[in-house]
Amino acid sequence: MTTVMGSDAEAVRRAIAALNQGIGTGLLRPMLEKHFDPEFEYFPPPGVPEPGPYRGYDEFETFLRFFTNQFEQVQITLEDVIETG
């Protein structure tokens, strides 16, 4: 479950869609730049080998490349987004 502020819900959905297209497709960076602050922080869930935090576009993309390279294929399923505020 992901909890976000109202208009951020669509940004989260687009981020997941871009991730599922693959890091190397060039879709992720423009989406990040459009919907996220350049200094945003990402804190991976507990148990992730590289716990972060990751700040900004470059660190986030570096984390994603590391994470996705551990698997043959990665498909993220967003089960629920709860809009707040």
N, CA, C and O atoms as a GROMACS GRO file, in nm:
protein
  340
    1MET      N    1   0.085  -0.117   0.000
    1MET     CA    2   0.000   0.000   0.000
    1MET      C    3   0.090   0.123   0.000
    1MET      O    4   0.192   0.127   0.068
    2THR      N    5   0.050   0.222  -0.076
    2THR     CA    6   0.123   0.348  -0.085
    2THR      C    7   0.028   0.460  -0.046
    2THR      O    8  -0.083   0.468  -0.098
    3THR      N    9   0.071   0.548   0.044
    3THR     CA   10  -0.009   0.661   0.086
    3THR      C   11   0.055   0.787   0.030
    3THR      O   12   0.173   0.812   0.053
    4VAL      N   13  -0.023   0.868  -0.043
    4VAL     CA   14   0.029   0.988  -0.106
    4VAL      C   15  -0.073   1.099  -0.099
    4VAL      O   16  -0.191   1.075  -0.073
    5MET      N   17  -0.027   1.221  -0.122
    5MET     CA   18  -0.117   1.335  -0.131
    5MET      C   19  -0.192   1.326  -0.263
    5MET      O   20  -0.139   1.271  -0.360
    6GLY      N   21  -0.314   1.378  -0.269
    6GLY     CA   22  -0.404   1.372  -0.383
    6GLY      C   23  -0.341   1.364  -0.521
    6GLY      O   24  -0.346   1.257  -0.583
    7SER      N   25  -0.283   1.471  -0.572
    7SER     CA   26  -0.233   1.473  -0.709
    7SER      C   27  -0.110   1.386  -0.726
    7SER      O   28  -0.073   1.353  -0.839
    8ASP      N   29  -0.045   1.348  -0.616
    8ASP     CA   30   0.072   1.262  -0.625
    8ASP      C   31   0.036   1.119  -0.662
    8ASP      O   32   0.123   1.044  -0.707
    9ALA      N   33  -0.088   1.080  -0.644
    9ALA     CA   34  -0.130   0.943  -0.675
    9ALA      C   35  -0.106   0.912  -0.822
    9ALA      O   36  -0.057   0.804  -0.854
   10GLU      N   37  -0.138   1.004  -0.910
   10GLU     CA   38  -0.117   0.981  -1.053
   10GLU      C   39   0.032   0.974  -1.084
   10GLU      O   40   0.074   0.895  -1.168
   11ALA      N   41   0.112   1.054  -1.016
   11ALA     CA   42   0.257   1.049  -1.037
   11ALA      C   43   0.312   0.912  -0.996
   11ALA      O   44   0.400   0.858  -1.064
   12VAL      N   45   0.261   0.857  -0.887
   12VAL     CA   46   0.304   0.725  -0.843
   12VAL      C   47   0.265   0.620  -0.947
   12VAL      O   48   0.345   0.533  -0.981
   13ARG      N   49   0.145   0.628  -0.997
   13ARG     CA   50   0.100   0.533  -1.100
   13ARG      C   51   0.188   0.542  -1.225
   13ARG      O   52   0.225   0.440  -1.283
   14ARG      N   53   0.220   0.664  -1.267
   14ARG     CA   54   0.305   0.683  -1.386
   14ARG      C   55   0.447   0.633  -1.361
   14ARG      O   56   0.510   0.577  -1.451
   15ALA      N   57   0.496   0.653  -1.240
   15ALA     CA   58   0.630   0.604  -1.206
   15ALA      C   59   0.636   0.453  -1.217
   15ALA      O   60   0.731   0.398  -1.273
   16ILE      N   61   0.536   0.386  -1.163
   16ILE     CA   62   0.532   0.240  -1.170
   16ILE      C   63   0.525   0.194  -1.315
   16ILE      O   64   0.594   0.100  -1.354
   17ALA      N   65   0.441   0.260  -1.396
   17ALA     CA   66   0.430   0.224  -1.538
   17ALA      C   67   0.564   0.242  -1.608
   17ALA      O   68   0.604   0.158  -1.689
   18ALA      N   69   0.634   0.352  -1.580
   18ALA     CA   70   0.764   0.377  -1.642
   18ALA      C   71   0.865   0.271  -1.598
   18ALA      O   72   0.944   0.223  -1.679
   19LEU      N   73   0.863   0.236  -1.470
   19LEU     CA   74   0.954   0.132  -1.421
   19LEU      C   75   0.929  -0.001  -1.490
   19LEU      O   76   1.022  -0.074  -1.523
   20ASN      N   77   0.803  -0.032  -1.510
   20ASN     CA   78   0.770  -0.159  -1.573
   20ASN      C   79   0.809  -0.163  -1.720
   20ASN      O   80   0.822  -0.271  -1.778
   21GLN      N   81   0.829  -0.047  -1.781
   21GLN     CA   82   0.878  -0.042  -1.919
   21GLN      C   83   1.028  -0.067  -1.925
   21GLN      O   84   1.082  -0.103  -2.029
   22GLY      N   85   1.094  -0.046  -1.811
   22GLY     CA   86   1.238  -0.071  -1.803
   22GLY      C   87   1.316   0.058  -1.787
   22GLY      O   88   1.281   0.161  -1.845
   23ILE      N   89   1.421   0.050  -1.708
   23ILE     CA   90   1.504   0.167  -1.678
   23ILE      C   91   1.566   0.222  -1.805
   23ILE      O   92   1.573   0.344  -1.823
   24GLY      N   93   1.612   0.137  -1.893
   24GLY     CA   94   1.685   0.181  -2.012
   24GLY      C   95   1.599   0.236  -2.125
   24GLY      O   96   1.652   0.273  -2.229
   25THR      N   97   1.469   0.243  -2.106
   25THR     CA   98   1.383   0.290  -2.215
   25THR      C   99   1.380   0.441  -2.228
   25THR      O  100   1.334   0.494  -2.329
   26GLY      N  101   1.430   0.512  -2.127
   26GLY     CA  102   1.426   0.657  -2.130
   26GLY      C  103   1.296   0.716  -2.084
   26GLY      O  104   1.278   0.838  -2.089
   27LEU      N  105   1.203   0.634  -2.037
   27LEU     CA  106   1.072   0.684  -1.993
   27LEU      C  107   1.073   0.733  -1.850
   27LEU      O  108   0.993   0.820  -1.813
   28LEU      N  109   1.162   0.679  -1.768
   28LEU     CA  110   1.159   0.711  -1.626
   28LEU      C  111   1.204   0.853  -1.595
   28LEU      O  112   1.136   0.925  -1.522
   29ARG      N  113   1.316   0.896  -1.649
   29ARG     CA  114   1.372   1.026  -1.613
   29ARG      C  115   1.277   1.142  -1.644
   29ARG      O  116   1.256   1.226  -1.557
   30PRO      N  117   1.217   1.149  -1.763
   30PRO     CA  118   1.123   1.259  -1.789
   30PRO      C  119   1.004   1.258  -1.693
   30PRO      O  120   0.956   1.363  -1.652
   31MET      N  121   0.956   1.138  -1.657
   31MET     CA  122   0.845   1.129  -1.564
   31MET      C  123   0.888   1.179  -1.426
   31MET      O  124   0.813   1.252  -1.361
   32LEU      N  125   1.007   1.141  -1.382
   32LEU     CA  126   1.057   1.190  -1.254
   32LEU      C  127   1.068   1.342  -1.254
   32LEU      O  128   1.025   1.407  -1.159
   33GLU      N  129   1.125   1.397  -1.360
   33GLU     CA  130   1.144   1.542  -1.368
   33GLU      C  131   1.012   1.618  -1.372
   33GLU      O  132   1.003   1.730  -1.322
   34LYS      N  133   0.911   1.556  -1.429
   34LYS     CA  134   0.780   1.623  -1.438
   34LYS      C  135   0.704   1.619  -1.306
   34LYS      O  136   0.638   1.716  -1.269
   35HIS      N  137   0.714   1.508  -1.234
   35HIS     CA  138   0.627   1.487  -1.118
   35HIS      C  139   0.694   1.491  -0.981
   35HIS      O  140   0.626   1.497  -0.880
   36PHE      N  141   0.828   1.488  -0.977
   36PHE     CA  142   0.896   1.480  -0.849
   36PHE      C  143   0.995   1.594  -0.833
   36PHE      O  144   1.059   1.637  -0.929
   37ASP      N  145   1.007   1.642  -0.711
   37ASP     CA  146   1.106   1.745  -0.677
   37ASP      C  147   1.246   1.690  -0.704
   37ASP      O  148   1.271   1.572  -0.679
   38PRO      N  149   1.337   1.772  -0.756
   38PRO     CA  150   1.472   1.723  -0.785
   38PRO      C  151   1.545   1.666  -0.663
   38PRO      O  152   1.637   1.586  -0.679
   39GLU      N  153   1.505   1.703  -0.544
   39GLU     CA  154   1.570   1.655  -0.422
   39GLU      C  155   1.483   1.556  -0.344
   39GLU      O  156   1.502   1.538  -0.224
   40PHE      N  157   1.388   1.491  -0.413
   40PHE     CA  158   1.302   1.396  -0.342
   40PHE      C  159   1.387   1.285  -0.282
   40PHE      O  160   1.499   1.259  -0.327
   41GLU      N  161   1.334   1.220  -0.179
   41GLU     CA  162   1.403   1.110  -0.113
   41GLU      C  163   1.320   0.983  -0.124
   41GLU      O  164   1.198   0.985  -0.110
   42TYR      N  165   1.388   0.873  -0.149
   42TYR     CA  166   1.324   0.742  -0.154
   42TYR      C  167   1.387   0.655  -0.047
   42TYR      O  168   1.509   0.642  -0.039
   43PHE      N  169   1.302   0.597   0.035
   43PHE     CA  170   1.346   0.505   0.141
   43PHE      C  171   1.291   0.367   0.107
   43PHE      O  172   1.171   0.344   0.121
   44PRO      N  173   1.376   0.275   0.062
   44PRO     CA  174   1.329   0.140   0.030
   44PRO      C  175   1.272   0.071   0.154
   44PRO      O  176   1.305   0.108   0.267
   45PRO      N  177   1.188  -0.029   0.132
   45PRO     CA  178   1.132  -0.102   0.246
   45PRO      C  179   1.241  -0.178   0.322
   45PRO      O  180   1.348  -0.204   0.267
   46PRO      N  181   1.214  -0.212   0.447
   46PRO     CA  182   1.311  -0.289   0.527
   46PRO      C  183   1.349  -0.418   0.456
   46PRO      O  184   1.266  -0.481   0.390
   47GLY      N  185   1.474  -0.456   0.471
   47GLY     CA  186   1.521  -0.581   0.412
   47GLY      C  187   1.587  -0.566   0.277
   47GLY      O  188   1.648  -0.660   0.228
   48VAL      N  189   1.576  -0.450   0.215
   48VAL     CA  190   1.642  -0.427   0.087
   48VAL      C  191   1.792  -0.414   0.114
   48VAL      O  192   1.831  -0.339   0.204
   49PRO      N  193   1.877  -0.486   0.039
   49PRO     CA  194   2.020  -0.487   0.068
   49PRO      C  195   2.086  -0.349   0.070
   49PRO      O  196   2.180  -0.328   0.148
   50GLU      N  197   2.042  -0.258  -0.009
   50GLU     CA  198   2.097  -0.122  -0.012
   50GLU      C  199   1.989  -0.028   0.041
   50GLU      O  200   1.911   0.025  -0.038
   51PRO      N  201   1.983  -0.007   0.175
   51PRO     CA  202   1.867   0.058   0.235
   51PRO      C  203   1.847   0.207   0.207
   51PRO      O  204   1.738   0.259   0.232
   52GLY      N  205   1.946   0.277   0.157
   52GLY     CA  206   1.926   0.418   0.127
   52GLY      C  207   1.939   0.503   0.252
   52GLY      O  208   2.001   0.459   0.349
   53PRO      N  209   1.885   0.623   0.252
   53PRO     CA  210   1.793   0.679   0.153
   53PRO      C  211   1.864   0.721   0.025
   53PRO      O  212   1.986   0.736   0.021
   54TYR      N  213   1.785   0.739  -0.079
   54TYR     CA  214   1.833   0.783  -0.208
   54TYR      C  215   1.772   0.919  -0.236
   54TYR      O  216   1.650   0.937  -0.228
   55ARG      N  217   1.858   1.015  -0.268
   55ARG     CA  218   1.813   1.154  -0.287
   55ARG      C  219   1.831   1.196  -0.432
   55ARG      O  220   1.939   1.182  -0.490
   56GLY      N  221   1.724   1.247  -0.488
   56GLY     CA  222   1.731   1.301  -0.624
   56GLY      C  223   1.724   1.195  -0.731
   56GLY      O  224   1.725   1.075  -0.704
   57TYR      N  225   1.715   1.244  -0.855
   57TYR     CA  226   1.696   1.156  -0.970
   57TYR      C  227   1.811   1.057  -0.989
   57TYR      O  228   1.789   0.938  -1.010
   58ASP      N  229   1.934   1.108  -0.983
   58ASP     CA  230   2.049   1.022  -1.012
   58ASP      C  231   2.064   0.908  -0.912
   58ASP      O  232   2.084   0.793  -0.951
   59GLU      N  233   2.054   0.939  -0.784
   59GLU     CA  234   2.067   0.832  -0.682
   59GLU      C  235   1.952   0.731  -0.694
   59GLU      O  236   1.973   0.611  -0.679
   60PHE      N  237   1.832   0.780  -0.722
   60PHE     CA  238   1.718   0.690  -0.736
   60PHE      C  239   1.737   0.597  -0.855
   60PHE      O  240   1.712   0.477  -0.845
   61GLU      N  241   1.781   0.653  -0.967
   61GLU     CA  242   1.805   0.570  -1.085
   61GLU      C  243   1.918   0.469  -1.060
   61GLU      O  244   1.910   0.355  -1.106
   62THR      N  245   2.021   0.510  -0.987
   62THR     CA  246   2.129   0.418  -0.954
   62THR      C  247   2.077   0.302  -0.870
   62THR      O  248   2.111   0.187  -0.895
   63PHE      N  249   1.994   0.333  -0.771
   63PHE     CA  250   1.934   0.228  -0.690
   63PHE      C  251   1.850   0.134  -0.777
   63PHE      O  252   1.860   0.012  -0.764
   64LEU      N  253   1.768   0.191  -0.863
   64LEU     CA  254   1.681   0.108  -0.946
   64LEU      C  255   1.761   0.017  -1.038
   64LEU      O  256   1.725  -0.099  -1.057
   65ARG      N  257   1.868   0.068  -1.096
   65ARG     CA  258   1.952  -0.016  -1.181
   65ARG      C  259   2.012  -0.131  -1.101
   65ARG      O  260   2.011  -0.246  -1.145
   66PHE      N  261   2.065  -0.098  -0.983
   66PHE     CA  262   2.121  -0.203  -0.897
   66PHE      C  263   2.014  -0.307  -0.864
   66PHE      O  264   2.037  -0.427  -0.878
   67PHE      N  265   1.898  -0.261  -0.822
   67PHE     CA  266   1.791  -0.351  -0.780
   67PHE      C  267   1.741  -0.437  -0.896
   67PHE      O  268   1.732  -0.560  -0.883
   68THR      N  269   1.711  -0.375  -1.009
   68THR     CA  270   1.653  -0.450  -1.120
   68THR      C  271   1.755  -0.542  -1.186
   68THR      O  272   1.716  -0.643  -1.246
   69ASN      N  273   1.884  -0.511  -1.178
   69ASN     CA  274   1.986  -0.598  -1.236
   69ASN      C  275   2.002  -0.729  -1.160
   69ASN      O  276   2.070  -0.820  -1.208
   70GLN      N  277   1.941  -0.739  -1.044
   70GLN     CA  278   1.948  -0.861  -0.965
   70GLN      C  279   1.852  -0.968  -1.016
   70GLN      O  280   1.857  -1.084  -0.973
   71PHE      N  281   1.764  -0.930  -1.108
   71PHE     CA  282   1.658  -1.020  -1.155
   71PHE      C  283   1.657  -1.024  -1.307
   71PHE      O  284   1.698  -0.930  -1.374
   72GLU      N  285   1.609  -1.135  -1.359
   72GLU     CA  286   1.595  -1.148  -1.504
   72GLU      C  287   1.486  -1.054  -1.556
   72GLU      O  288   1.501  -0.991  -1.660
   73GLN      N  289   1.377  -1.046  -1.482
   73GLN     CA  290   1.265  -0.959  -1.520
   73GLN      C  291   1.203  -0.901  -1.393
   73GLN      O  292   1.191  -0.970  -1.292
   74VAL      N  293   1.165  -0.774  -1.399
   74VAL     CA  294   1.101  -0.708  -1.286
   74VAL      C  295   0.968  -0.652  -1.333
   74VAL      O  296   0.961  -0.581  -1.433
   75GLN      N  297   0.863  -0.685  -1.260
   75GLN     CA  298   0.729  -0.631  -1.287
   75GLN      C  299   0.672  -0.587  -1.154
   75GLN      O  300   0.653  -0.669  -1.064
   76ILE      N  301   0.645  -0.458  -1.141
   76ILE     CA  302   0.591  -0.404  -1.016
   76ILE      C  303   0.440  -0.392  -1.031
   76ILE      O  304   0.390  -0.336  -1.129
   77THR      N  305   0.369  -0.444  -0.933
   77THR     CA  306   0.223  -0.435  -0.931
   77THR      C  307   0.183  -0.344  -0.817
   77THR      O  308   0.213  -0.371  -0.700
   78LEU      N  309   0.115  -0.237  -0.851
   78LEU     CA  310   0.066  -0.144  -0.751
   78LEU      C  311  -0.072  -0.191  -0.709
   78LEU      O  312  -0.167  -0.187  -0.788
   79GLU      N  313  -0.084  -0.236  -0.585
   79GLU     CA  314  -0.211  -0.290  -0.539
   79GLU      C  315  -0.307  -0.181  -0.496
   79GLU      O  316  -0.427  -0.192  -0.521
   80ASP      N  317  -0.256  -0.077  -0.432
   80ASP     CA  318  -0.346   0.025  -0.380
   80ASP      C  319  -0.269   0.155  -0.359
   80ASP      O  320  -0.154   0.154  -0.314
   81VAL      N  321  -0.333   0.264  -0.391
   81VAL     CA  322  -0.281   0.397  -0.360
   81VAL      C  323  -0.389   0.469  -0.281
   81VAL      O  324  -0.502   0.482  -0.327
   82ILE      N  325  -0.353   0.514  -0.164
   82ILE     CA  326  -0.449   0.585  -0.080
   82ILE      C  327  -0.417   0.734  -0.090
   82ILE      O  328  -0.309   0.778  -0.052
   83GLU      N  329  -0.512   0.809  -0.140
   83GLU     CA  330  -0.493   0.952  -0.154
   83GLU      C  331  -0.533   1.021  -0.024
   83GLU      O  332  -0.638   0.992   0.033
   84THR      N  333  -0.448   1.112   0.021
   84THR     CA  334  -0.476   1.189   0.142
   84THR      C  335  -0.471   1.337   0.110
   84THR      O  336  -0.420   1.378   0.006
   85GLY      N  337  -0.525   1.417   0.201
   85GLY     CA  338  -0.518   1.563   0.187
   85GLY      C  339  -0.593   1.610   0.071
   85GLY      O  340  -0.598   1.730   0.045
   0.00000   0.00000   0.00000
